[in-house]
Each structure stands twice: as structure tokens, then as C-alpha cells.
Amino acid sequence: MGSALPVGDPAPADGALPADLPIDAAVPFGVYLHVPFCRVRCGYCDFNTYTSTELRGARQDQYADTLLREIDLARGVLDEAGALRAASTVFFGGGTPTLLPPGDLARMLDGVRAALGLKGDAEVTVEANPDTVTDAVAETLAAAGVTRMSIGMQSAVPHVLRALDRTHDPANVRAAVTAARRSGLDVSVDLIYGAPGESLGDWERSVQTALALEPDHVSAYALIVEDGTKLARQIRRAQVPAPDDDLQADMYELTDRLLADAGFAWYEVSNWARGSAHRSQHNLAYWRGYDWWGFGPGAHSHVAGLRWWNVKHPAAYAQRLGGGASPAAGRERPDAVARQLESVLLRTRIREGMPVAELAENRRGAVAGLIADGLVQGAEAVHGRIVLTLKGRLLADAVVRALTD
């Protein structure tokens, strides 16, 4: 049911922002809507999600109404602080947002539009399990203003899906893509590599199958073993092997080559798009350090350097909002050192890179060594930007350490 919440300062019951918060109205604003429901818990997942047996007092059929209360609260908080801006992006994540009736998702989006405002060219994404997407679902979402669907394919190989505890029918991935296309939606497919028992050949089959769907965008994430998950317990008991770092590196290099050959370009370490118009603007906003409000249990928010997070369980979330209180469990204002570390960590991951001038002065000299090691593109550095090479993308954490330690 998700990792533990951070330890921070208490959040005020009314959710008010500090009076001295340096709001910049020019910074884009995004909205994240968390839908914490899943039919089955995948063994590798540590997201804040709940199956029907874990809800303990919360009701899935009342969830949209509960979240709309937080949207109303946000309107008052942002208006009072002078931070109210129309949303440039909206992202329904989870969990499985499409477990809710599409009409509920439409009402939530309408709530954002009415209370906060939604830019005319806003990107609106819904994550979807392939088994939950029909023509009717896609049509309802498109009519509500959704522009993009991110479909959780994960793999095209049955034994790999079983290793990941994914229960969807692989044949339904194409059906979901077709339904989204018929409704005029952009399509992204999400893949995971490095599952127990997955070979390089298995992975190539998955990437090629994804490319045959002709999506606009592909996300490919290395499997990470998170503490407290079923997968972590299986590895600890030697029931399945741990991910092999060298094999995952080979899988990543294969992914980059196959996608490049098909006309995709990387724009973040784990994300490729068929042209800049199909990049996920919502996720780019996270990597660029923009502002966003995360709605739902366990969701995190950021405005002008202030971060806060909601209570985790849907029942506690509903109880807080039902009583007229903010669902925020805690918040923090990281100091300059922490903000600098986070900026390097996030911005070096994206193709546009980060300006060398924004590094701490005593770390700018490290760039030459990273170029010599083949981790940073020399030509980009000459023009004042840190952009990772393919090798650098594989060793992104090492680059961050060199630029911040």
C-alpha cells in the first residue's frame, strides 16, 4: 500500500500556504489526480494503491465526490495565496484510473476546469489498464477533454507478465490503442524491463510489439525492487532472482536503438516520443521543477518550493475532507542545498539538460571529467548545458554524485 510518507512539519488544518511563499505567476501549474484502486496488487509495486479488500471503510463509488471536495479546498487556498493559475496539464494516475466509471473521471476533470481553470491547449492524460479500455470509455474521456492515454502494456510476453503479476490479456493492448485512436487521443505505451526470467529476446519482442502498435510515445522503466513488496520478499527468500544490472543495461541500449530506428527520440532517461509534440508535458513539469497540486490519498504537491503530502488511506482522506479539513498530513520547505541537489537530479535526466551556470561553483569543474568519461556530451557542454550521453543515461546517478558531492 505504498511506501511511508516523508517526515515533515505539521500541515495546517485549512491547508493554507505560508504568507511569505514566493509565488511566481509565470511558472506553469499542473494537476495530478490520484485514483488509488487496483483489481490486483502487482508484486513489484509500492505505489499507494488498494484492492477492494483493503479499503476498510472507503467506497470506490464515492471517490469522485470526495476528491472534488479537495479541488474546492484547493481553489480557496490558491486564491487566498495569490497562486491560482489555470492548469497547463492534468494527469490521472494510480492505481488504475479506468477502474472508475469514465463519467466519474469526467466529473473530476470538470471540477478542475470549474474551480482552477484549464488552459485551452492543456494536456490531459489518463493512465489505463488495457482490460478496462473500450470504445465507449475512450469516447467519454475524449468528450470530457482528455487528450492522451497512457496504456500499461508492461510486456508482450506471457511469462514476463506473470512474473510481474500483471493480469491483463496481452491482446487487449491493441484493442485499447485502437479505441484511443478512434477517439482522437494521443497514445503512450508503458513497458517494464528486467523482470525475473526475462531474457534479452523476450524484451526485444515486447519493444517490437509496442512499436507495431504505432504509439506516439513509449516509456520504458527498469524494474526496481522496492522494500516491502512481494517481489522483495521473493528475492530475499531466493524464490526468484534479483534483477541483473548488466542485463538491464543491455535492454536499455536495445530499447534506445530500436526506438531511434523507428523515429523516436529520447527526451528523458526512460521516455521517448515521436516528435516533441508528443512528449509528456506533465512529467516534464516535474523534471523542470514547476508547480503542481496532487489530489487524492498519498498525493504530493509542490508550490514555490513548498512541498506537502496527503494522508495515505482513502478512508482517512475521505474523513478529513468530510469534516471540512485539508487532507494534508505534513509539509516541508527544503533549504537551498536540498533544492540544488534535486534540481541536478531531475534536470540532468532530460534531453534539454541543465545549464552549467546553475551548478554550485565548486562543482562546475567536474563537467570536464564527465566529458572525458563519456558521460556528458562535450558539444553541449561547450554551449553551457549538461546533456547525458547514452552511457551517461545508464550511469545517471553517478553523474549526479559527481556534480553535487
N, C-alpha and C positions, 0 to 999 in steps of 0.2 A: 504493500500500500504506500510505497514511496519512501524515500529517504527522509531522515529527520529534518525538521525546519531549522534554519540558522538560529544562533543565539544573538539577540539584539536588544534594543531598548523597547520598553512597552509602547504600544501604539495607542493613541487617544481613542476613546470610545466613539467619538464622532468622526474619526478619520481625517481630521483637519491637518493640512500641511503646515510646516513651520512658517512663521511670518517672514523670516529672513531668507527664504528659499530663492535663489537667483533664477527666476523663471525667464526663459528666452522664448518669446512667442514665435521666433523664426525656426525653432527646432521642430521637425516633424513629430507627429504624435500617432502612436499605433494602439490598437486594442487587441488583447488576447482573450478569448473566451474558452475557458476550460470546461470540457464535458467529461466527467471522471468515471464513466461507465464502460465496462467491458463484459462481454459474454464469458470469456475465459481469460485467466491471468497467464500471460506468456512467461516462460521460465526465466528469461533474461531481463525482464522489465522491472525497473524500480520507480516508474512514474507513479504519481498519486492517482491511482485508479482503483475501482471497486467493482466486484461482481455482485450479482443480486443478493447473494447470501451474506455479503459484508456491509450492507447499507445500514443496518441497525437503526431503524427509525427514520431514515431519509427515504424520500419517494422519488423515483425517476420521473413519474408523470407530473410532478410538481416543480421539477428542477428549473424549467424556463422561467416560471413566475418568480422563483427565489432569486435567480440571477438578475432578473430585471430590477429587483429591489436594490441590488448593488449598483446597477447602472444609474438609477435615480440618485443614490447617495453620491456617486462619483460626480454627477452633474453639479450638485451643490458644493462639494469640496473643491472642485477645479474652478468653478465660477468664483467662489469666495477668494481663492488664492490668485486669481488673475491668470490661471493656467489653462483655461478652456480653449481647446483648438479642435477643429474638425479632424476626424481621423483620416490619415492617409492610407492606412492598411488595417485590415481586420483579419484575424486568424482564429478559426475554430479548431482547437486541438484537444487531445485526450490522452488516454481513453479512446473511445470510438464515438465521435460526434454524431455519426449517422445511425447510431442506435436509437437516438431520439427521432420522433416523427419530424420530417422536414419542415412541417409547419411551425414546430417549436423553434427550430433554428432560424426560420424566417422571422418569427416574433422577436427573438433576441437581437437579430440584426436591425430590425425596425426600431427596437429600443435604443440601440446605439445611435442610429440615424436621428431619432427624435430628440434624444437627451444631449448628445455630444456633438452631433453633426458628422457628416460623412462627405468627403470630397467627391466631386463628380467623377474623377478618374481613379477612385480608390481601388486598390487590390483587395479582394475579399476571398480568402482561401478556406476550404473545408477539408479536413483530413477524413479519409473514408476507408473502411474495410471493404474489400471487393464484394463480399457476400451481401452487403447492405445497400448497394447502388443499383437502382432500376431507372428506367426512362422517367418514370413519374417522380422519383426522388430528385434526379438531376434537373428536370424541368421546373420543379417547385423552387429549388435552390437558385437556379439561374434567374427565374422571375423575381425572386426576392432581392437580387443584386449580387449574388455570389459570382465571381469571375474566374475562379480557379479551383480545381480539385486535386488533392494530393492523395494518391491511392497507395495503400500499404501492400505492395506486392511481396517484398522481402526476398523471395526466391521463386524460381520456376521448377525447382527440383523437389519432389515429394518427401524424400528422406531428410532433406535440409529443413523443410517446413515443419516436419515432425520434431526435429531436434530443437527448433525454436518454439515449439508448442503453438504454432500457427495453425488454425483450424479451417481457414478459408479454402474453397475449391479453386485451384490454380486457373481453371478455365474461366472463372468469373472475373479475373483481372481484365481480360479482353472485353468482356461484356460491360464492365464498369467503365473502361476507357471509351468504348463506343457510345454508351449512354451519355457520358460527359461531353463528348464531341458533338453529339446530336443537339445538345442544349447550348452549344457555343462556348463551353468552358475550356480554358487552358488546362492542360493535364500534366501533372508531375507523377512519376512513379518512384517509390522509396524501396531501396534494397539494403540488405544487411549481409556482410561477408565475414567469414571466419567461424561459422557455426561448427559445433562438434561433428566430425565426419565429413565435412565439406571439402572436396578436392578443388584444385585449380580448374579442372574441367567442368565440375559442377557450376562453379562460379561463372565461367565463360558462358555456359548455357543460359544462366539467368540473365546476364547482361545482354546477350544476343536476343533473348526472348523479349526483354524490355525494349530494346531498340526496334524490334519488329512491330511493336505497338505504335511507333512513331509519336512518342510523347514530346512535349515542349521542354521538359525539364527532368533531370534524374538526380536523385540524392542517393549516395552510397556510403553507408556508415560501417565502420569496423565494429564487430561485436565486442562489447566491453563487459567484463564480469563485474557486476555491482554487488557489494556486500549485502547480505540479507535476502538475496534472490534464490529461487530454486536452483538455477544454474550454478551459483556459487557453492551451494551445498553439494550438488552433484560432483563438482570438480574436487571439492575438499575430500569427498569420500572416494575419489578415484573411479567414479561411475562413468564419467566422460572426460576426455582430455581437455586441458585448457587451450585457449586459442594460441596458435603458433605465430609469433611476431613476424618471422621471415615469410611464412606463407601469406599472411595478411598483407605484407609489403608487396609480394608478387601479385596478389589480387588487385591491389590498388593500382599498380603500374599497368596491369592489363586493362583495368577499367578506364584509366585515363587514355590509353592508346585507342581502345575500341570506340570510346565516345568521341574522341577527336576525329577519328576516321569517319564517323557518322555526322560530323558537322557541329558537335557540341564543344563548348569551351568552358573550362573551369572558371568559376568566379569566387569560390570559397573552397576550402580544402576538401569538403565532402559533397560539393554541389556543382553541377554542370547544367548549362542552359543552351538551347538552340537560338542564340542571339540574345543581346542584352535586354530586349523587351520581355523575355520570359524568365528572367531572374526573379527569385522570391524577394520582393521589396520589403516584406515584413521581416524576414530573417536578416536581411541586410541592415535594417534599422537596429536590430540588436547588436550586430557586429560593429556598427558605426557609433553606438552609444547614444542613440536618440531616446526620446521619452515614450513610455507606454504604460497603460493600466491593464493589469491582468485580473480578469474577473473569474470567480469560481474558487472552489476549495483548493488550498495549497498554491494558488496562483501568485506569482511575484510581479511587482510593479516597480517602475523607475521614473522619477520626475526630477530633473535638475540636480542629480546627484543623490537624491534621497531614494532609498530602497525600502520596500515593505512587502510583507507576505501574509497571506490569509491562513486562517486555521485550516487544518487538513481534511477533517472528515466532513462529508456532506451534511450529516445531521447537525454537527456543531456550527457549520456555515449557515444552515437554514435557521438555527435557533438564534444566532446573533442578529441576523437580518430581520427575523420575525419580531425581535424585541426592539428594533429601531437602531441597533448599534452597528458599527463597522465590523466586518469580519476579519480585519487585520489582526494578526497575532503578535507582530513585532516589526521593528524597522531599524534602519541604521543609516548613518551618513559617513561613508568611507573617507578616510583622510587622503591627502594629496598623493602619498606614496602608494596607497592601495589603488587609487584611481589610475595612476600611471601604469601600474602593473597590469590592471585589467585592460587598459587601452592597448597596450602592446600585445597582450594575449589574444584579444579579439581582432584587432585591425591587421595584424600580420597574417591572419588566416585568409583574408580576402584578396582578390586579384588586384584591386586598386592599391593595396598596400597601405603603409603609413609613412608620413613624412619623417625623414631622418631628423629634421629640426625639432620634432616633438619628443625625441628621446631625451632622457637625462643627459646632460653634457658629458658626464664621466663615462657614459656607455656608447657614445657615438663612434668611438674608436674601434668598437667590437665589430662594426659592419665590415671593415676590410677583411678581418679574419673569416667572417661568414661567407664573403665572396670567394676567398681563396679555398674554402672548404666545399664550394659548390652548392651552398645552401641558399644564397641570396643572389638575385640577378644583378650582375655588375652594371649593365647598361642602365637599368632602372635606378640603381644607387647613384650613378653619376648625375642623374636628373633629380636626385634628392628624395627618392622613395625606396622603401624596403619592400621588395616583392619576392616571394619564395620561388625557388626552382622546384622541379619535380622532386628532387632529393630533399629539398627543404620542407616540402609539404609532408614528406614521410617522417621528418625529424622536427616538426614544428615546435614541439615542447623544448627541444634543445636550443632552437633559435631564440625562443622567449627567454630562457635562462641566460643565454649569452648577452641579451640586450637589457636585462634587468638586474642580474646578480651583482 
